[in-house]
Amino acid sequence: MKISLLLLPVLLFSPSLQAIPNSVFGGIANVESPFNGRDLTEPLIAAAAGGVGELPGEWQGEASVPGTRSAYLLARPKVFGQEALLVRGLWRKEKLEEIQITFNDAGSYFGYFSEEAPENLSARAKVDFLREKMALRQQEFAELHEKSYQSIREQLEQRGTGRTREIRFGKSRSIRAEVEQFEWDGVTARLFHGKDRLVRVSLSSSESLPETWMDREVAELDSRAYSNWLRDRVEKKENGDLLLSELAVVPQGYRPYCGLNTLVMSGRYLGLHLDEDWLACAGQFQNTGSAAGSQMLSLYNSVASEAGLKMKRLNRFDTAMVKRSLREGLPVIVWRRWARERDQLHSSITRQVASGAEADWGPIEPSALPTEKAPLHASVIVGFNDEREEFLFLESWAGVETPRRMLVRELDSTAYLTFCFQK
């Protein structure tokens, strides 16, 4: 099943692109670093081969699978002859397990499509103008993408010893990656090539190589142990909040990725080393600056399956089912209608409760809630408070790492799809 939109129907203009708060992921492009443009190929290869804990430059931590630490380099060095968009490291007990280098990514290139047509054009002419602009950007990206892929592949072939292997990474069909694998001097390089979307190299020691997205230590848990692992991480606060406090934000940046990033946030909490860029490839995003035409619903089912879970999708909000999921340590994703005024009230009430002040929502007038014409958005529900009749939720927005509050009856009125992970 395809969806026609997820956040904003960007291509043909709609509500302001500033309607929903956002920020560019990491701001790496604006960081002044002595490693910008410097060739770090050999240091990164050596680090991957030896599993050393320290790497050159300044690194920014990010949401990680429990038991591991993930961070990205605040610089854009050259690796294998090309400037890297993102260099990410994964550590376990301070031992480096993997380095990922992303060279080409459609999500970063297209962002939200925000081109504006001249005002003197007719409605039809504006549509044609925008389509022509988008077609030119797609052609430019396709050429850059192919050049990047061929260059990186050639570099890896020159270093590799023996025959290049083709492997399948991941169990679930929709998120499985067909990967080219190269080996030399105790290092394994895996080339992820998402057609017209992504070029990425993973470097790691050849001693232990994962074959699925599930963390290797979590994968060793049997069904009962996994259930206990999830349930034991549910925290009950003195103020009555029941909370999945370890679930962390993965910022979507200026991209139409709220449905992807909330899925990644949930997936990492469940033990999956997923990221939104690969999910955009697997979900067949169309390089239009929009989520239109993507296979989002299939992704949700596959991520649940990869974690050994089921996905229950409801065309409404079921308070009892959502609470049962949270008690079991399972996050819930909702697709809902969004309004700035309600969003500001959620933040205000959350601050008041945190300060110990009396926080009263007051009456909810139907006119105060977002209508069917409002922007569509995805959020992760991470807790609830029965006494206050509230749910706690997180967004995929940088700078909003604290769970905020929303009334049960507001979610009941504004959520149009609910995704519950189930055992």
Beta strands, then each sheet from edge to edge (+ up, - down):
strand 1: 59-62
strand 2: 69-73
strand 3: 78-79
strand 4: 82-83
strand 5: 86-92
strand 6: 95-105
strand 7: 165-169
strand 8: 177-184
strand 9: 187-194
strand 10: 198-205
strand 11: 235-236
strand 12: 242-243
strand 13: 310-314
strand 14: 332-337
strand 15: 376-385
strand 16: 390-394
strand 17: 404-407
strand 18: 415-422
sheet 1: 1+ 2- 5+ 6- 10+ 9- 8+ 7-
sheet 2: 3+ 4-
sheet 3: 11+ 12- 15+ 14- 18+ 13-
sheet 4: 11+ 12- 15+ 16- 17+
end
